Amino acid sequence: MRVTLDTNLLISAGIFAGKRTTALTLRIADEHNIVLSSQIIDELRGVMDIKFPDKKDYPILASAIIADVDVFITGDKDFGGLDLKRPEIMTISEFEQKYL
C-alpha cells in the first residue's frame, strides 16, 4: 500500500513521541511504501531548521533518533538546549560519570 505521513507525524514519531508511535511509524515504513510530497519535505526541512539550526549537525542527531539509540554522546554545544526524551544527549564525561 502507498501511504503518506504528514510532517507532524514524522517529527513526532522520529523525535518527540513515545515508543508506540515510533514503532507504528517504522512498521508502516517496513510494510508499505511511504510517499512524501515535495511540500511535506520542504515543511520537514523548515521545522528541522528551527529545531536544529546547525544544518551540518542535525542529520547526525536525526540518524541517532531514527536508530533509536539510548544515548547520543557529543561535544557539540548546539545540542545542549534540546528537550528530547530520547536519546539522552550528553558529553563523554557525563556518560563516564553516569554509566561507566
N, C-alpha and C positions, 0 to 999 in steps of 0.2 A: 504494500500500500504506500502511496506517496502522501507524506504528512508535512504540513508547515507548522513550525513552532514560532510563536510570537517572541519578540525581543525580550519582553519582561520575563517570560518563562525561561528563556535561555540564560538570562542573567541570574534569575532566582535559582535555577537548578545548578548552575555552574559555580555560583559564588555565595549566595546567601541562604539557600534553602536547606531544609533538613535532608536526611538520608533518603527518605521515601520519594520526594520529588526528584532528587538527583537520580535515584535508582530507576524510577519510571521513565525519566527522560533518556537515560542510557539504554534502557530496554527498547524504547521506541526507536532509538537510533540503530540498535543492533538488528531489530526485526523488520524495520521498514526503511523506506527511502525518505530522508529529510530533504525537503525542498525549501530553500530560502530565497526570497526575492532580494533584489538589489536594495530596496527600501529597508528591509529588515537588517541587512548587512550594514548599510550606512547608519542606521539608528544604533545598532550594536557598537559600531566604531565610535559614534558620538558619546554614548554612555560610558564606554571604556576610557575615552579621553578625559572625561570628567572624573571618573572614579580613580583612574590610574594615569595621571598626567604625563608621566615619563614614558614616551612611546617605546623606547628601546627596552624597558624593563617589564612592562605589563604582560607581554606574551609569555615571559618566563613564569610569572606568578599564575597566569591563566592556565598554563600547562600543568602546573603543580595542583591547581584546583581541580582540573579535569581528571588528573591521575588520582585524585582523592588521597593525597599524601596527608599524613598527620601533622608534620612539621615542615616548614619552609625556612631553612637557615640562610640568612643573608647578612651582609654588612652594609647593604644599601639603606640609607636613611629614608628614601622615598616611601618605603612600605610601613614606616613606623606609625602613622596615624590611621591606618586602615582598621576598621572594626569588622573583622571576619571571625566567624565561629570556627572555620576550618579552611585552610590549615592554620595552625598556630605559627605565627611569624616571630622569629627570634634570631638573635645573633648566635654565633658559635659559642661564645662564653655563657650566654643564657642557657643554651642547650646543655652544655657541660655541667652547669650548676644544677639543672633540673633533672637530667636524665642519665648522666654518666657517673 
